């Protein structure tokens, strides 16, 4: 049920901690500073292959 997405993790680490560390780590690589980010959609799932997936879109395009 967890792998299928029917049960979602509500345990630590918190989703916002994943977001903050990832965005800070990508400063100077994908953007100058994370203050340029205007929208974030974040979800936490159970997985046999834990990872962070990021999709970046340029609003000027």
Residue frames relative to the residue before (quaternion, step in Angstrom):
aa qw qx qy qz dx dy dz
X 1.0000 0.0000 0.0000 0.0000 0.00 0.00 0.00
X 0.6471 0.5209 -0.3243 0.4525 3.60 1.01 -0.77
X 0.6873 0.4783 -0.2864 0.4657 3.58 0.82 -0.98
X 0.6567 0.5042 -0.3069 0.4694 3.60 1.07 -0.67
X 0.5252 -0.6594 0.3949 0.3653 3.62 1.25 -0.21
X 0.4525 0.6958 -0.4493 0.3304 3.58 1.27 0.08
X 0.7390 0.2260 -0.1555 0.6153 3.59 1.18 -0.59
X 0.1808 -0.7921 0.5780 0.0760 3.55 -0.83 1.01
X 0.5189 -0.6608 0.4452 0.3095 3.61 -1.05 0.73
X 0.0555 -0.7813 0.6215 0.0141 3.54 -0.90 0.97
X 0.4952 0.6367 -0.4191 0.4168 3.55 1.20 0.63
X 0.6381 -0.5132 0.4059 0.4058 3.57 -1.30 0.20
X 0.5347 -0.1366 -0.8328 -0.0431 1.60 -2.21 1.13
X 0.5737 -0.6068 0.4436 0.3254 3.50 -1.22 0.67
X 0.6148 -0.5691 0.4024 0.3691 3.56 -1.12 0.66
X 0.6599 0.5196 -0.3249 0.4347 3.61 0.91 -0.81
X 0.6080 0.5383 -0.3606 0.4588 3.62 1.13 -0.49
X 0.6075 0.5271 -0.3436 0.4848 3.59 1.07 -0.69
X 0.6637 0.5230 -0.3063 0.4385 3.55 0.88 -0.96
X 0.6995 0.4958 -0.2826 0.4302 3.57 0.69 -1.09
X 0.6999 0.4625 -0.2905 0.4603 3.60 0.78 -0.94
X 0.6480 0.5150 -0.3196 0.4611 3.59 1.01 -0.76
X 0.6807 0.4838 -0.2976 0.4627 3.60 0.83 -0.93
X 0.6456 0.5090 -0.3204 0.4706 3.60 0.94 -0.82
X 0.6770 0.5107 -0.2918 0.4425 3.59 0.95 -0.86
X 0.7084 0.4447 -0.2577 0.4837 3.59 1.17 -0.48
X 0.3854 0.6951 -0.5009 0.3428 3.59 1.27 0.15
X 0.8049 0.2349 -0.2020 0.5060 3.56 -0.90 0.97
X 0.6893 0.4364 -0.2815 0.5052 3.60 1.26 -0.15
X 0.7999 0.1777 -0.0869 0.5666 3.58 0.75 -1.04
X 0.7746 0.0428 -0.0263 0.6305 3.58 1.23 -0.44
X 0.6305 -0.5284 0.3930 0.4109 3.56 -1.25 0.38
X 0.7755 -0.1096 0.1292 0.6082 3.54 0.84 -1.08
X 0.5440 -0.6539 0.4127 0.3259 3.58 -1.00 0.71
X 0.4807 0.6382 -0.4608 0.3864 3.60 1.22 0.12
X 0.5646 0.5997 -0.3687 0.4309 3.59 1.31 -0.18
X 0.5745 0.6024 -0.3735 0.4092 3.59 1.23 -0.35
X 0.1377 -0.8259 0.5452 0.0406 3.56 -0.77 1.06
X 0.7914 0.1397 -0.0986 0.5868 3.60 1.23 -0.19
X 0.0108 -0.7781 0.6279 -0.0158 3.55 -1.04 0.86
X 0.0495 -0.7387 0.6713 0.0352 3.54 -1.07 0.86
X 0.0410 0.8226 -0.5619 0.0766 3.58 -0.60 1.10
X 0.0156 0.7780 -0.6270 0.0362 3.54 -1.04 0.87
X 0.2388 -0.7593 0.5931 0.1214 3.54 -1.16 0.68
X 0.0304 -0.7989 0.5992 -0.0410 3.55 -0.87 1.07
X 0.4761 -0.5785 0.5539 0.3631 3.54 -1.31 0.23
X 0.0480 0.8084 -0.5841 0.0556 3.58 -1.07 0.69
X 0.4627 -0.6377 0.5379 0.2997 3.53 -1.24 0.54
X 0.7514 0.2575 -0.1412 0.5909 3.58 1.31 -0.38
X 0.1623 -0.8325 0.5228 0.0858 3.60 0.35 1.25
X 0.1659 0.7728 -0.5909 0.1614 3.55 -1.00 0.90
X 0.3152 -0.6643 0.6258 0.2603 3.49 -1.43 0.04
X 0.1298 -0.7771 0.6128 0.0616 3.56 -0.84 0.99
X 0.0760 -0.8016 0.5931 0.0029 3.57 -0.89 0.97
X 0.0716 -0.7504 0.6556 0.0435 3.54 -1.03 0.87
X 0.1019 -0.8014 0.5890 0.0196 3.58 -0.70 1.10
X 0.0541 -0.7820 0.6209 0.0092 3.55 -0.93 0.96
X 0.3417 -0.7131 0.5788 0.1991 3.54 -1.02 0.85
X 0.3548 -0.7665 0.4930 0.2085 3.60 -0.55 1.10
X 0.5945 0.5799 -0.3606 0.4245 3.61 1.23 -0.26
X 0.6004 0.5767 -0.3644 0.4172 3.60 1.20 -0.22
